Amino acid sequence: MDVVYTHGAGLDVHKKTVVACCITRGPKGEKRMETRTFGTMTADLLAMSDWLTSLQITHVAMESTGEFWKPIYNLLEGNFELLVANAKHIKAVPGRKTDVKDAEWIAELLRHGLLRGSFIPPQAQRDLRDLTRQRTNLVQDRATVINRLQKVLEWANIKLSSVATDVTGVSARRMLEALVANQVEPSALAELAKGRLRNKRTALEQALNGVVRDHHRFLIAQHLMQIDFLDEQISLFDEQIAQAMQDMPQPPNDQEPAQPSQPQPAAPPPNDSTQPLTWEAAIDLADTVPGVGRRAAEMILAEIGIDMSHFPTEAHLASWAKLSPGNNQSAGKHYSGATGHGNRWLRTILVQVSWAAVKVKKSYLSSFYYRLAARRGAKRAIIAVAHRILIAIYQMLKKREPYKDLGATYLDQRNKSKVISRLQRRIEQLGYRVTVEPLLTVTPT
């Protein structure tokens, strides 16, 4: 096979050690191979970087092994062309596996250009992604604490959730704080309701008539304090994410910058292709998709970025996110079409967004979901909707245009004759004869 990279290195990464195999070219063009083992402490990794530099290594490849590749990537980034490959794609032949052989195998694959590197966002985007992911963890922790609070209320025979939709709402919170303060009269607790919940005071009196002990009051107080703490943390992360997006470096602009003495021009509209797309404008574009709010837009863009040049086509992005059907065919037979395991953070938020989008009546996504769910089931259909939303966001960021709903009848309009024929056959099967005539459209004068 042809040699693509004459000076490359393969790294077999572990928690405590890194085996590096360097393949270079000698004075007469012969192949030279050197292997060394380094520790994973910062000083050891810097020594490995110096050794790679001394051998004039230009490309370095490694497996995406858990979190162990990240410290190495942090120190080697900028000095070498790094490729982080899927471990499943570079698995060596069984029975010949050692750390040294693994490093040699990775180096050989890299040398002949047989490795495909995974998409690794820039440092600023990786930092933003860490913030959005941690905020998601905090939101999930808050939901867990609320469920624990609900269990304590059930143990105390308090059926507040049967009347109030949110046990952490304004009215419910006042009642719970009164319970903690040893106020147990149901009628007095029901009077703490505000807004439309006051119309349910009779039901509230029955729901708040329980057996609350000091043990329950202590647990309720601790859960309320934990919820307040998580709310404060989520607010801090919201502010930090907003600040990080403002500080994100913008894509390069080919136009000459304005002189400092001249007034700065107004912010360009999102669909102005002559100006670089800002993160705030990208969030506004993604926010136009049904079911997508600001938080969801921040999470999606933190995972895929705003520069769609990293993905040649929309199919590449869908395949990277593992939202497209798998391709598994042999001897003319199609086997499992499972989507596989990809970016779970992106997949999770897109599925959540999809469930909200299909509830929008008379929309394309809702029509598409119900058509597919009748044949393939709800879970497969919602993955397909998430696939369509991701493709739409790709095109919106690339063209800088807001979301345009195709309408509930779009799929029928594409195959209008087939839809008419199918409906005619169904009516005839019921014993009726039907004649189809187009409606006369009256033009307004």
N, C-alpha and C positions, 0 to 999 in steps of 0.2 A: 504494500500500500504506500501511497505517497505520504511524505512527511510534511505536515502542515506547520508545526511549531518545532523549530530546531532546539530551542532552549526552554524546556518546560519541566514542571515539578508536580508530582502527585503526593497528596497528604492523606495519610490514614489517621483520622482524628479520634482520640479517646479522651476520657475525663482527665487523666493524669499525664498521658504521653501523646506525642505526635511523631509518627514515622514519616519522614520526608525522603522521597526518591527523586533525584534530579537526573534528567537525561539531556545531555548536551552533545555537541559535535566537536570532534577533535580536529587537529590541524589538517589531517588528510581526509576529513569528512566522515571518519568512523564514528560509531555510536559509543558514547561514554555514559556510564551509569554509576551514580554515587548515592548511598543511602545512609542516613543518620537518624538517630532518635533524640528527641528533645522533650523537655518537660513542658507543662502548660502554664507555668508562672510567667509573669510579664517579662522578667529578665531572660528566661529561656526562649520565649517567643521572639524577643528582639534579637537574640543571638541567632536564631534560625533565619530571621529576615536578613541579617548581615551575611550569613552563609549563602543564602539564595542570591543575594546581590553580587557576592564575589564570584559566583558561577555564571553571572550574566543571565539569570533566569528572567524571562519576560512574562510567562503565563504560569499560573498556579491553579490546580484543580483540587477539590476536596469534596467529600460527601456531606450532605446536610444531616449530620448526626445530632439529633436533639437540639440542645442549646450549646453544644461543645464547639461548634464551628464559629460561633459569633465572636469570642475573644480573639481568635486567629484572624478573622475577617477585619476586625477593628484595627489591628496593628499592621496588617499587610495592605489594607485599602489605600490606594493612591500610589503605591510603589510597584505593584504588579497588576497584570490583568487577571482578575480572579474569576473563577468559575465554580459555583456551588451547584453540584449535580445531585439529582435524585438518587438515593442509594439503591432504589429498585432498578434503575436503569443501568447501573454499572456493577451489578453483582457478579463476582468472579465464579469460576467453575467450582462446584462443591468438591471437597476432598483435597484441595490444594490451597487451603486458606491459612495464612499467617499474616501478621501485621506488615511484615516486609513485603510479602507477595501482593498484599492488597495495595500497598503504596506503589509498587512497580506496575501493577495492572492499571491503576488510575493514570500513572504517568504515560504508559503506552497508549491508552485511549486518547489522552490529551495530545500526544505527539502526532497522532494520525487524524486529529480533528473529529473524533467520534463521540465527543461529549457535548451535551447541550446544557448550558448554564441556566439555572433558575432565575426568575426575575427578582432582583434584590433592589429595593428602592433606594434613593439617595439617603444620606444620613438624616437630613431634616425631616423627610417623610417618615423614616423609621422612628424618629422621636415622636412625631405626631401620632403614628400608629400605636405606639406604646401608651400614649395618653388616652386615646379613644378605647383601647382594649381594657385598660385599667378602669375607666369609667363604666364600661359594661360590666365588669366584675363587681363594682360597687352597687350598681343597679340590681344585679342579681342577688347580692348579699342583702340589700334592703328588702327585696321580695321574700327572701328566706326568713328574715326577722319578723316580717308581718305575718307570715304563716305560723311562726312560733307564737306570736302574740294571740293569733286566732285560736290556737290550741289551748292556751291558758284560759281564755274567755270561755271556751267550751267546758273546760274542767270546773269552772266556777259557775256553770249554768247560766252564763250571760250569752244570749242569742242576738247580740247586736248586729252581726253580719246578715241576719235574716231580714232585717229592716233597712239598715243603712248599707248602701253599695260599697262604700269605702270606710273601713274601720279606722283609717288614719286621716279622714277628712276633718274639716273644722268642727262640725257638730260632734262627731264621734270622739274626736280628741278631747273636747271639753268634758264629755261624759266620762271618759277613761281617767282623766286627771282628777275629776271629782271622786271617782271610785278609789283612786289611790289615796285621796285625802280623807277616806273613811266616811264618805257621804253615800249612804246605801238606800235612801228613800227613792223608789222608782219614779214617783210623780215629780219629785224635784229634779232628778236626773233628766227626765223627759223634757222638762221645761228649758233645758240648755240647748235644745235643737234650734237651728237657724235655717232660714230660707224655706224651701219646699218640704224639708224634713219635718217642719212643725205640723204639717197636715197628718203626720203619722205618730202623733204623741201617744195615742191610745196603744198602738202596737209597740211603741218604744217602752211604755210602762211594763208591758208583759215581757218584753225581751230583757229588760234590765232587772227583773225580779229574780235574782240568783242567790247563790250561797258563796259569798266572797269572804275569804279568810285573809289573815295577814300574809300568809304564804303567797296567795295570789296577788295581793297588792304589791308585794316586793317584786315579783316576776314582771308584772305589768309595768311598774316604774322603770325597771332595768331595760325592758324592751323599748319603751318610749324614748329613753335616753340614747339607746343604740340607734334608733331610727333618726333621731335628731342629729347625731354624729355623722351618720351616713349621708343625710341630706346636706350637711355642711361640706362634707368631702366632695360630693357630686357637684355642688356649686363651685367649689374651688377648681375642680377639673374642667368645668365648663369655661371658666375664665381663662384657665391656662391654655385650653385648646383654642379658644378664640384668639388669644395673644400669639400662640404658635402659628396659626394660619396667617396672621398679619405679618409675621416675621419670616414666613417661608420665602425662599428665593424664587423669583419669577423666571420663566423661560427666557432665553436670550432674545433680544429684539434687534432686528437688522437695521432699524431706523436710527438715525443719529439722535442722541439725547438733546433735549432743549437746553439752551443756555441758562445759567443760574439767574441772570438779570431779567429774563423773560418770565412772564406769569406762567404757571404750570397749567396745562390743558386739563379740561374736565375728564373724569374717568370715562373710558370708552365703553360703549354698550357691549353686552356679552357676545353679540353676533358680529363684532368688528374683527375680521380676520387679519387686519393689518397690525393689531396690537396683541401682545401676549395675554393669554387668559389668566386672570388672577384667581386665587383660591376662593375669594368671596363671590366672584361672578360665577365660578363653577358650582358653588353651593346653591346659589340662586337658580341655576339651570336645573340641577338635580332635584331641587325642591318642587319643581313643576310636575314631576312624575306623580301619579296618584299613589297615595299611601306613603310617600317619602316626606318626612319632616326634616327639620334642620339637623337634629341629632343623627338621624339615619343617613342624611347626606354627608355629614362629617365622617361618619364611620366608613361609608362606601368609598369616599374619595381618599381617605387615609390609607385604605388598602390598595386601591388601584392607581392612585395619583390622578393628576389632571393632564399629563402628557401622554396621549394615546399612541405616540410613535413607538413606545416600547412593545406594543402589540400590533403586528402587521395588519391584522384584520380583526373583525369582531369575533370570528370563530376562534382565533387564538386566545382572546380574552376569556371567552366562555369555556374553552378547554382548560385554561390555566385555573379558572375558578372551579372546575369540575362540576359545571352545570349543564354540560352537553352529554348526550348518550355515549357510552363507551363503544369502542370499535373492536369487536372480538369475533372474528370469522375464520373458519378453517374448513377446508374440503367442501366449500359451498354451503356450510351450515353456519347460522348465526347463533352464537352463544350469548351469555349474559351481557346485557347492555347497561350494566350498572354505571353510574356516573363516576364512582371512585371517591377517594379522599383527597380533598384539596384544602384551600384556605377556609377553615371552619368559621372564622370570624365573618368573612364576607358572605359565605353561604347562609349563615344564621340570620344576619340582618336582612339579606335579600328575601329569605323565606318569610320573615316577619312582615316586611313591606308588602310582599305578595298577598298575604292573607288580608291585609287592609285594602289593597288595591282592588281585589275581586269583589269587594262589598260596594264599590261605586257602581250604581245602577246605570244601565244604558251606556256602558263603556266597552272599549275593545277588549281590555284585559278580562273583564267580567264575562263577556261573551265567549272569549277563548277558553277560559277556565271551565265553564259549565259544559261546553262542547266536548272538551277532552276528559273531564271528570266522569262523564257518563260512560265512556268507553274504557278508560285506563285507571280510574280511581282518583280520589281527591289528592293523595300524596304525590303521585306522579304528575298530576295536573298542576299542582302548586310549584313543583320544581320547574316545570315548563314555563310557567308564568314568571318565575324568578329569572329564568334564562332570557325571556323576552325583555324584561326590565333592564337587565345588564346590557343587552345589545342596544336598547334605546339610549341608555346613559352613554355608552361608547360613541354612538353617532351624534348625540347632543354635544358632547365635549369636543368631538372632532369638528363638527360643523358650527358649533356655538349657537345652537338654536334651541329654544325651549321645547318641551314635550308637546306633541300634537296627537290628540286622540283620534284614532281612525274611525271610531264609531262602532256601535254594537252590530251593525249590519255589514261590516266590511268583509267578513269571511263569506257571508252569503252572496254578496255582490260579485265576488271573484268568480264564483261558479253558479251564477244565477240559473242557468238552464238545468243543471243537475239538481239543484234544490227544488225547482218547479216540478221536474219529472219525478223526483222521489216523493214529494207530497201528493202528486196526482195518483201515483200507484197506491199509496197508503189509503187515500180516500176511496179508490176503486175497490180495494180489498174489503172495505166496510160495506160495499154494495151500493155505492153512489157513483154518479157520473158528473164530472166537473169540467167546465170550460173556462180556460184562462184567457182573460183579455186585459191588456194594459190599461191603466187608469189614464183618463184624459186630464192633462195638466192645464189649468186655466192661468194664463199670464195676466197679472194685475195691470190695469190701465192707469 
